[in-house]
Amino acid sequence: MKKTYSVDSFTTWADKSKLLKKEEASNTTIDLDSEYTKINIDPSIKYQVIDGFGAAMTESSALVINNLDENDKHNVLDELFNKEGLNMSFMRLTIGASDFSLDNYTYNDTPSNIEDLALNNFSIDREMQHLIPVLKEALIRNNDLFIMASPWSAPAWMKDNKHLNGGSLLDKYIDVYAQYFVKYIEAMKLQGIDIYAVTPQNEPLHESNTYPTMKMLPDQQINLIESMGIQFNEANIDTLIMAYDHNWDRMDYPITVLNSKANQYIAWVALHGYGGNVSETSRLGNIFPDKGIWFTEISGGLWATNFGDNISWNMENIFMGSLNRGAKGVLMCNIALNENNGPINGGCQNCRGILTIHSETSEVIKNEEYYMIGHFSKFVEVGAYRIDSKTSNANLLNTAFLNPDGSITVVVHNKSSNSMMFSLDINGSQMNYKLPAKATTTFVLNENISNEN
């Protein structure tokens, strides 16, 4: 039996004249004789299960949101987490300070860096002011929200330079640091916040003396993950462990870690996009098909201000580029920053948030990253399968998903400089569609009840 589909479509144009705008509903037609390039969708060929899409709730992001008056704050949180808004399904937290915090801190700082092997000084009280209240509001709007967390640095007393900026973890503190993760996960759970996954270290091959960072070579990450895995098991913690959490250009790092004794404790590998090529994602997936892959950080910024070009690059390299190579989802950087791209704690001075929220006027600006995420998070359900989608035209970027409710989501981006006509072809039925240059459209297809034989 051939199938036809009712189709809802939502489009964003490079000139901003349409921003996730819902178009007039349409239908596919059986045996349409189309002269245009086809995008062939095959729901019977399934790939990875999707966990979701979202961004990082740094201390800076939480502060910017929490400082709004109650009405404005509720509106912003609705925009981000309600089904009628972005419907974000995944969020990244920083374990302690990052370059987007008010200042340096961890959850176990001690006077004069006195050693605290029992972690008696451990406390997440710092997060009670901004982060945890905002997280609780987000979870009210989406109680299925997945939350992962990454540290930028261990407490200074555990490090060789006795400072949060730069330096390395001393090996003698590996087991204590693993216990630090246990205490963090348990403390957050007491606040009603389940940590779905953690990474041992954000960007372990990068260190800076201007903001919290910590170099961690593969051998040390192997030993730390093993200790974390053992201690998680002993504490009955089911939080997943992601290895690496750094750029595409050093795949030797996660390959070394996965080829070690730590493998049994690793669920995923986390990747960033500030160096290398997204094609490396496929190589990792081919070597370790039993491990999940997540894209966990990229930021837009003032170095790139062309709306259409930014969306086009991110669709090709981050969203479709990662998803079509096996990633289970995509996370971007700060959910919200102020008009000065902060508050900043060293590090990036011109990174852009998903939202820009003016500190005096409370004006909320939805940046291009908002719409990039929205083309996926609003329409691809948690637990969806990525399914097969192909075209002969390299300028028509596309990816497709089979949702748990049976609907099919197809995202298409035209990376060329000209409008393009194409035919969406699925189960013997088609629809024609014209997509402007640098534009993106998400199609949601639902099978019609009455179908022809």
GUMAR-38400 format. One record per residue (C-alpha): x, y, z; residue in one letter. Coordinates in Angstrom, 2 decimals, padded with zeros to 5 digits, m for minus. Layout:
BEGIN
[[X, Y, Z], "a"]
...
END
This chain:
BEGIN
[[000.00, 000.00, 000.00], "m"]
[[001.35, 003.37, m000.97], "k"]
[[001.23, 006.14, 001.60], "k"]
[[000.48, 009.82, 001.47], "t"]
[[001.29, 012.36, 004.15], "y"]
[[m000.03, 015.62, 005.48], "s"]
[[002.86, 018.04, 005.78], "v"]
[[003.47, 020.96, 008.12], "d"]
[[006.52, 023.08, 007.35], "s"]
[[008.43, 025.72, 009.28], "f"]
[[010.99, 027.92, 007.57], "t"]
[[013.78, 030.40, 008.31], "t"]
[[015.14, 032.65, 005.58], "w"]
[[018.56, 034.28, 005.45], "a"]
[[017.05, 037.77, 005.24], "d"]
[[015.10, 037.11, 008.48], "k"]
[[011.77, 037.75, 006.77], "s"]
[[010.72, 034.33, 008.01], "k"]
[[011.95, 032.96, 011.33], "l"]
[[010.71, 029.45, 012.12], "l"]
[[007.51, 030.58, 010.43], "k"]
[[004.78, 028.00, 009.98], "k"]
[[003.63, 027.75, 006.37], "e"]
[[000.33, 026.65, 004.89], "e"]
[[m000.20, 022.91, 005.39], "a"]
[[000.17, 020.70, 002.33], "s"]
[[000.15, 017.04, 001.27], "n"]
[[002.35, 014.62, m000.60], "t"]
[[000.96, 013.14, m003.82], "t"]
[[001.39, 009.56, m004.98], "i"]
[[003.49, 009.03, m008.13], "d"]
[[004.05, 012.72, m008.73], "l"]
[[006.17, 013.01, m011.86], "d"]
[[008.63, 015.60, m010.58], "s"]
[[011.40, 017.09, m012.70], "e"]
[[013.27, 018.37, m009.66], "y"]
[[016.10, 016.98, m007.58], "t"]
[[014.74, 014.40, m005.14], "k"]
[[015.42, 014.03, m001.45], "i"]
[[014.61, 010.38, m000.80], "n"]
[[013.43, 009.47, 002.70], "i"]
[[013.41, 005.81, 003.79], "d"]
[[011.91, 005.33, 007.29], "p"]
[[012.75, 001.60, 007.21], "s"]
[[016.48, 002.35, 007.49], "i"]
[[017.19, 003.46, 011.04], "k"]
[[020.39, 004.80, 012.57], "y"]
[[021.11, 006.27, 016.02], "q"]
[[018.54, 007.20, 018.65], "v"]
[[018.37, 010.94, 019.32], "i"]
[[018.65, 012.32, 022.86], "d"]
[[018.05, 015.95, 022.05], "g"]
[[019.19, 019.49, 021.38], "f"]
[[020.03, 022.47, 023.54], "g"]
[[022.76, 024.66, 025.00], "a"]
[[024.76, 025.42, 028.15], "a"]
[[023.29, 027.01, 031.26], "m"]
[[026.43, 028.67, 032.61], "t"]
[[026.40, 030.80, 035.75], "e"]
[[026.39, 033.84, 033.48], "s"]
[[023.35, 032.55, 031.58], "s"]
[[021.51, 031.76, 034.80], "a"]
[[022.27, 035.19, 036.25], "l"]
[[021.10, 037.02, 033.12], "v"]
[[017.81, 035.10, 033.16], "i"]
[[017.32, 035.21, 036.94], "n"]
[[017.81, 038.99, 037.07], "n"]
[[014.72, 039.55, 034.93], "l"]
[[011.46, 040.46, 036.63], "d"]
[[009.17, 037.48, 037.22], "e"]
[[007.00, 038.00, 034.16], "n"]
[[009.93, 038.46, 031.77], "d"]
[[011.77, 035.52, 033.32], "k"]
[[008.79, 033.23, 032.87], "h"]
[[008.43, 034.34, 029.25], "n"]
[[012.09, 033.62, 028.52], "v"]
[[011.95, 030.19, 030.17], "l"]
[[008.76, 029.42, 028.24], "d"]
[[010.53, 030.39, 025.01], "e"]
[[013.38, 028.03, 025.80], "l"]
[[011.75, 024.97, 027.37], "f"]
[[008.01, 024.83, 026.64], "n"]
[[006.75, 022.77, 023.73], "k"]
[[005.37, 025.95, 022.21], "e"]
[[008.87, 027.46, 022.46], "g"]
[[012.20, 025.83, 021.58], "l"]
[[011.30, 022.69, 023.55], "n"]
[[014.98, 022.22, 024.47], "m"]
[[015.54, 018.65, 025.60], "s"]
[[019.21, 018.77, 026.61], "f"]
[[021.28, 021.17, 028.70], "m"]
[[024.94, 021.38, 029.66], "r"]
[[026.14, 022.68, 033.03], "l"]
[[029.57, 023.71, 034.23], "t"]
[[030.81, 021.93, 037.37], "i"]
[[032.14, 025.02, 039.10], "g"]
[[033.39, 028.11, 037.29], "a"]
[[034.06, 028.55, 033.58], "s"]
[[034.89, 031.57, 031.45], "d"]
[[031.19, 032.46, 031.75], "f"]
[[030.94, 032.83, 035.53], "s"]
[[031.07, 035.82, 037.83], "l"]
[[034.47, 034.75, 039.20], "d"]
[[036.54, 031.65, 039.93], "n"]
[[035.15, 028.95, 042.21], "y"]
[[034.74, 025.20, 042.63], "t"]
[[032.62, 023.21, 045.08], "y"]
[[035.54, 022.40, 047.36], "n"]
[[037.69, 025.49, 047.71], "d"]
[[039.80, 025.67, 050.87], "t"]
[[041.65, 028.49, 052.69], "p"]
[[045.24, 028.72, 051.43], "s"]
[[044.59, 025.57, 049.33], "n"]
[[044.69, 023.31, 052.37], "i"]
[[044.31, 019.65, 051.42], "e"]
[[040.81, 018.28, 052.08], "d"]
[[040.96, 014.57, 051.28], "l"]
[[037.57, 013.88, 052.89], "a"]
[[035.99, 016.75, 050.92], "l"]
[[034.54, 018.15, 054.12], "n"]
[[034.30, 021.61, 052.54], "n"]
[[032.23, 020.36, 049.58], "f"]
[[029.17, 022.54, 048.89], "s"]
[[027.05, 023.61, 045.93], "i"]
[[025.63, 026.56, 047.88], "d"]
[[027.06, 028.93, 045.28], "r"]
[[024.58, 027.56, 042.74], "e"]
[[021.58, 028.20, 044.98], "m"]
[[021.53, 031.88, 044.05], "q"]
[[021.03, 031.69, 040.27], "h"]
[[021.66, 028.33, 038.62], "l"]
[[019.51, 025.96, 040.66], "i"]
[[016.42, 028.23, 040.76], "p"]
[[016.58, 028.57, 036.96], "v"]
[[017.12, 024.83, 036.51], "l"]
[[014.08, 024.07, 038.63], "k"]
[[011.99, 026.42, 036.50], "e"]
[[013.27, 024.72, 033.34], "a"]
[[012.38, 021.29, 034.70], "l"]
[[008.84, 022.46, 035.49], "i"]
[[008.47, 023.21, 031.78], "r"]
[[010.19, 020.02, 030.60], "n"]
[[010.61, 017.39, 033.30], "n"]
[[012.24, 015.03, 030.78], "d"]
[[015.13, 017.46, 030.23], "l"]
[[018.48, 015.68, 029.99], "f"]
[[021.29, 017.45, 031.85], "i"]
[[025.01, 016.84, 031.39], "m"]
[[027.84, 018.56, 033.28], "a"]
[[031.52, 019.27, 032.72], "s"]
[[034.23, 020.77, 034.96], "p"]
[[036.61, 023.43, 033.69], "w"]
[[038.98, 022.78, 036.61], "s"]
[[039.45, 020.67, 039.71], "a"]
[[039.78, 022.55, 043.03], "p"]
[[043.08, 024.44, 043.11], "a"]
[[044.49, 022.38, 046.00], "w"]
[[044.36, 019.28, 043.78], "m"]
[[046.45, 020.90, 041.03], "k"]
[[050.16, 021.32, 040.42], "d"]
[[049.94, 025.13, 040.08], "n"]
[[047.46, 025.59, 042.98], "k"]
[[045.24, 027.75, 040.77], "h"]
[[042.05, 027.22, 038.78], "l"]
[[043.55, 028.84, 035.68], "n"]
[[045.74, 026.35, 033.84], "g"]
[[047.84, 023.61, 035.37], "g"]
[[047.06, 019.91, 035.78], "s"]
[[045.50, 017.55, 038.29], "l"]
[[048.04, 015.81, 040.50], "l"]
[[047.78, 012.04, 040.09], "d"]
[[047.66, 011.50, 043.84], "k"]
[[044.25, 013.20, 043.89], "y"]
[[042.60, 011.14, 041.12], "i"]
[[040.47, 009.07, 043.53], "d"]
[[039.54, 012.14, 045.58], "v"]
[[038.56, 014.00, 042.44], "y"]
[[036.40, 011.06, 041.33], "a"]
[[034.66, 011.33, 044.72], "q"]
[[034.13, 015.04, 043.99], "y"]
[[031.99, 013.99, 041.00], "f"]
[[030.02, 011.60, 043.22], "v"]
[[029.32, 014.37, 045.73], "k"]
[[028.29, 016.75, 042.95], "y"]
[[025.82, 014.30, 041.42], "i"]
[[024.36, 013.44, 044.82], "e"]
[[024.09, 017.10, 045.86], "a"]
[[022.28, 018.03, 042.65], "m"]
[[019.92, 015.09, 043.07], "k"]
[[018.97, 016.37, 046.51], "l"]
[[017.84, 019.52, 044.69], "q"]
[[015.69, 017.46, 042.32], "g"]
[[018.19, 017.70, 039.46], "i"]
[[019.33, 014.43, 037.90], "d"]
[[022.66, 014.57, 036.09], "i"]
[[022.33, 012.38, 033.02], "y"]
[[025.99, 012.46, 032.00], "a"]
[[029.35, 014.00, 032.93], "v"]
[[032.67, 014.49, 031.23], "t"]
[[035.92, 014.28, 033.25], "p"]
[[037.23, 017.56, 031.85], "q"]
[[036.12, 020.27, 029.45], "n"]
[[038.67, 020.66, 026.64], "e"]
[[041.46, 018.63, 028.31], "p"]
[[044.10, 019.71, 025.79], "l"]
[[043.57, 023.42, 026.41], "h"]
[[044.89, 025.47, 029.31], "e"]
[[044.90, 029.20, 029.89], "s"]
[[046.11, 031.51, 032.65], "n"]
[[043.13, 033.84, 032.13], "t"]
[[040.20, 031.57, 033.10], "y"]
[[039.50, 028.14, 034.65], "p"]
[[041.12, 025.40, 032.60], "t"]
[[043.02, 022.21, 033.32], "m"]
[[045.22, 020.12, 031.07], "k"]
[[044.50, 016.41, 031.28], "m"]
[[046.44, 013.99, 029.07], "l"]
[[044.88, 010.69, 027.95], "p"]
[[046.64, 008.50, 030.50], "d"]
[[045.31, 010.61, 033.35], "q"]
[[041.81, 010.69, 031.88], "q"]
[[041.90, 006.89, 031.62], "i"]
[[042.75, 006.56, 035.32], "n"]
[[040.19, 009.17, 036.34], "l"]
[[037.37, 007.57, 034.34], "i"]
[[038.20, 004.17, 035.82], "e"]
[[038.03, 005.63, 039.33], "s"]
[[034.81, 007.49, 038.52], "m"]
[[033.25, 004.34, 037.10], "g"]
[[034.13, 002.27, 040.15], "i"]
[[032.92, 004.93, 042.58], "q"]
[[029.71, 005.55, 040.61], "f"]
[[028.94, 001.84, 040.82], "n"]
[[029.64, 001.76, 044.55], "e"]
[[027.33, 004.74, 045.09], "a"]
[[024.60, 003.31, 042.82], "n"]
[[024.94, 006.27, 040.48], "i"]
[[023.74, 005.66, 036.92], "d"]
[[025.09, 008.92, 035.48], "t"]
[[026.81, 008.24, 032.15], "l"]
[[030.45, 009.13, 031.52], "i"]
[[031.50, 010.84, 028.29], "m"]
[[035.16, 010.83, 027.32], "a"]
[[037.23, 013.60, 025.70], "y"]
[[034.93, 016.71, 025.34], "d"]
[[037.20, 018.53, 022.90], "h"]
[[037.76, 019.28, 019.22], "n"]
[[037.55, 017.09, 016.11], "w"]
[[041.24, 017.58, 015.33], "d"]
[[042.63, 015.29, 018.04], "r"]
[[040.77, 012.04, 017.60], "m"]
[[043.88, 010.23, 018.79], "d"]
[[042.86, 011.30, 022.30], "y"]
[[039.43, 009.62, 022.52], "p"]
[[040.70, 006.62, 020.54], "i"]
[[043.48, 006.13, 023.11], "t"]
[[041.01, 006.46, 026.00], "v"]
[[038.49, 004.07, 024.44], "l"]
[[041.21, 001.52, 023.73], "n"]
[[042.02, 001.34, 027.44], "s"]
[[040.80, m000.18, 030.70], "k"]
[[038.42, 002.79, 031.01], "a"]
[[036.34, 001.62, 028.04], "n"]
[[033.84, m000.32, 030.15], "q"]
[[032.85, 002.85, 032.00], "y"]
[[032.44, 005.08, 028.94], "i"]
[[029.03, 005.48, 027.30], "a"]
[[029.79, 008.30, 024.88], "w"]
[[032.45, 010.52, 023.39], "v"]
[[031.84, 014.29, 023.50], "a"]
[[033.09, 016.49, 020.65], "l"]
[[033.60, 020.23, 020.07], "h"]
[[033.91, 022.06, 016.78], "g"]
[[036.62, 024.71, 017.27], "y"]
[[039.28, 022.71, 015.42], "g"]
[[039.42, 019.99, 012.78], "g"]
[[036.65, 018.69, 010.55], "n"]
[[033.28, 017.16, 011.33], "v"]
[[034.15, 014.21, 009.08], "s"]
[[036.26, 012.88, 011.94], "e"]
[[032.99, 012.04, 013.70], "t"]
[[032.45, 009.21, 011.21], "s"]
[[035.90, 007.79, 011.85], "r"]
[[035.27, 007.60, 015.56], "l"]
[[031.88, 005.96, 015.03], "g"]
[[033.32, 003.39, 012.65], "n"]
[[036.02, 002.36, 015.13], "i"]
[[033.71, 002.24, 018.16], "f"]
[[030.17, 001.50, 016.91], "p"]
[[029.03, 000.55, 020.42], "d"]
[[029.76, 004.02, 021.82], "k"]
[[027.50, 007.03, 021.46], "g"]
[[028.75, 010.35, 020.09], "i"]
[[027.58, 013.74, 021.28], "w"]
[[028.40, 017.19, 019.96], "f"]
[[028.67, 019.23, 023.15], "t"]
[[029.96, 022.73, 022.34], "e"]
[[030.23, 025.43, 019.70], "i"]
[[029.60, 029.15, 020.07], "s"]
[[028.64, 031.87, 017.68], "g"]
[[030.20, 035.27, 018.13], "g"]
[[030.96, 038.73, 016.83], "l"]
[[033.58, 037.30, 014.48], "w"]
[[030.67, 036.06, 012.35], "a"]
[[027.65, 038.34, 012.07], "t"]
[[026.00, 037.33, 008.78], "n"]
[[022.79, 035.59, 009.79], "f"]
[[022.40, 033.43, 006.68], "g"]
[[026.06, 032.43, 006.43], "d"]
[[026.15, 031.50, 010.12], "n"]
[[023.13, 029.25, 009.81], "i"]
[[024.53, 027.68, 006.65], "s"]
[[027.91, 026.87, 008.23], "w"]
[[026.34, 025.45, 011.36], "n"]
[[023.84, 023.34, 009.46], "m"]
[[026.59, 021.83, 007.33], "e"]
[[029.22, 021.36, 010.03], "n"]
[[027.45, 021.15, 013.38], "i"]
[[023.85, 020.01, 013.08], "f"]
[[023.47, 017.94, 009.92], "m"]
[[027.20, 017.38, 009.79], "g"]
[[027.26, 015.73, 013.20], "s"]
[[023.85, 014.05, 013.12], "l"]
[[024.41, 012.43, 009.74], "n"]
[[027.68, 011.02, 011.09], "r"]
[[026.12, 009.39, 014.12], "g"]
[[025.82, 012.07, 016.81], "a"]
[[022.94, 011.61, 019.23], "k"]
[[022.37, 015.34, 019.49], "g"]
[[023.86, 018.82, 019.49], "v"]
[[024.58, 021.32, 022.25], "l"]
[[025.64, 024.91, 021.71], "m"]
[[027.27, 027.26, 024.20], "c"]
[[025.61, 029.88, 026.44], "n"]
[[021.82, 029.86, 026.55], "i"]
[[021.76, 033.59, 027.32], "a"]
[[024.25, 036.45, 027.69], "l"]
[[023.85, 040.18, 028.20], "n"]
[[024.39, 042.98, 025.69], "e"]
[[028.14, 042.87, 026.40], "n"]
[[028.33, 039.11, 025.68], "n"]
[[028.80, 038.40, 029.37], "g"]
[[029.23, 038.35, 032.28], "p"]
[[032.72, 037.13, 031.36], "i"]
[[035.32, 035.49, 033.59], "n"]
[[038.27, 035.68, 031.22], "g"]
[[038.24, 033.59, 028.05], "g"]
[[036.04, 034.51, 025.09], "c"]
[[035.26, 038.22, 024.98], "q"]
[[032.90, 038.20, 022.00], "n"]
[[030.94, 034.93, 022.17], "c"]
[[027.23, 035.18, 021.45], "r"]
[[024.46, 033.60, 023.50], "g"]
[[021.44, 031.82, 022.08], "i"]
[[019.58, 034.80, 023.49], "l"]
[[020.92, 038.29, 024.13], "t"]
[[019.12, 039.85, 027.11], "i"]
[[019.71, 043.55, 027.73], "h"]
[[020.50, 044.14, 031.39], "s"]
[[018.72, 047.52, 031.60], "e"]
[[015.78, 047.25, 029.22], "t"]
[[015.21, 043.45, 029.50], "s"]
[[014.93, 043.34, 025.72], "e"]
[[015.35, 039.75, 024.48], "v"]
[[017.00, 039.16, 021.10], "i"]
[[016.79, 035.73, 019.54], "k"]
[[020.08, 035.13, 017.76], "n"]
[[020.61, 032.78, 014.84], "e"]
[[021.61, 029.98, 017.22], "e"]
[[018.06, 030.10, 018.62], "y"]
[[016.62, 029.28, 015.21], "y"]
[[019.27, 026.66, 014.41], "m"]
[[018.36, 024.74, 017.56], "i"]
[[014.65, 025.30, 017.03], "g"]
[[014.58, 023.67, 013.61], "h"]
[[015.45, 020.44, 015.44], "f"]
[[014.39, 020.72, 019.09], "s"]
[[010.79, 021.72, 018.33], "k"]
[[010.16, 018.84, 015.95], "f"]
[[012.51, 015.94, 016.73], "v"]
[[011.29, 014.05, 019.77], "e"]
[[013.55, 012.49, 022.38], "v"]
[[013.91, 008.84, 021.40], "g"]
[[013.49, 009.49, 017.68], "a"]
[[015.56, 007.48, 015.22], "y"]
[[017.55, 009.21, 012.56], "r"]
[[016.43, 007.59, 009.31], "i"]
[[017.89, 007.39, 005.83], "d"]
[[017.73, 010.52, 003.67], "s"]
[[019.63, 011.05, 000.44], "k"]
[[019.94, 013.45, m002.46], "t"]
[[022.23, 013.83, m005.46], "s"]
[[022.58, 017.59, m004.93], "n"]
[[025.34, 018.45, m002.46], "a"]
[[023.84, 021.92, m001.89], "n"]
[[020.67, 020.44, m000.40], "l"]
[[021.74, 019.48, 003.10], "l"]
[[019.22, 017.19, 004.73], "n"]
[[018.58, 014.86, 007.63], "t"]
[[015.45, 012.97, 008.71], "a"]
[[013.97, 011.38, 011.84], "f"]
[[011.22, 008.94, 012.79], "l"]
[[009.60, 010.17, 015.99], "n"]
[[008.17, 007.85, 018.67], "p"]
[[004.65, 009.07, 017.77], "d"]
[[005.14, 007.90, 014.17], "g"]
[[005.58, 011.33, 012.62], "s"]
[[008.58, 011.99, 010.40], "i"]
[[010.68, 015.12, 010.65], "t"]
[[012.87, 016.21, 007.74], "v"]
[[015.20, 019.22, 007.94], "v"]
[[016.50, 020.67, 004.66], "v"]
[[018.96, 023.52, 004.19], "h"]
[[019.91, 025.16, 000.89], "n"]
[[023.57, 026.14, 001.25], "k"]
[[023.79, 027.56, m002.28], "s"]
[[023.49, 031.21, m003.28], "s"]
[[020.37, 030.59, m005.38], "n"]
[[016.84, 029.34, m004.75], "s"]
[[016.37, 025.64, m005.38], "m"]
[[013.37, 023.48, m006.24], "m"]
[[013.35, 019.94, m004.96], "f"]
[[010.99, 017.02, m004.47], "s"]
[[010.59, 015.39, m001.07], "l"]
[[010.08, 011.70, m001.88], "d"]
[[008.86, 009.19, 000.72], "i"]
[[007.20, 005.79, 000.30], "n"]
[[006.20, 006.47, m003.29], "g"]
[[004.69, 009.90, m002.73], "s"]
[[006.22, 013.30, m003.26], "q"]
[[005.82, 017.01, m002.79], "m"]
[[007.62, 019.84, m004.56], "n"]
[[009.10, 022.70, m002.61], "y"]
[[011.12, 025.85, m003.35], "k"]
[[013.81, 026.80, m000.82], "l"]
[[015.57, 030.19, m001.04], "p"]
[[019.33, 030.60, m000.77], "a"]
[[020.76, 029.91, 002.73], "k"]
[[017.26, 029.04, 003.98], "a"]
[[016.18, 026.15, 006.21], "t"]
[[012.85, 024.35, 006.35], "t"]
[[011.69, 021.67, 008.76], "t"]
[[008.94, 019.39, 007.46], "f"]
[[006.75, 017.35, 009.81], "v"]
[[004.98, 014.51, 007.98], "l"]
[[002.05, 012.55, 009.36], "n"]
[[000.67, 009.59, 007.44], "e"]
[[m002.82, 010.13, 006.11], "n"]
[[m005.36, 007.64, 007.40], "i"]
[[m006.78, 006.93, 003.94], "s"]
[[m004.15, 005.72, 001.46], "n"]
[[m004.32, 004.29, m002.05], "e"]
[[m003.49, 000.72, m002.93], "n"]
END
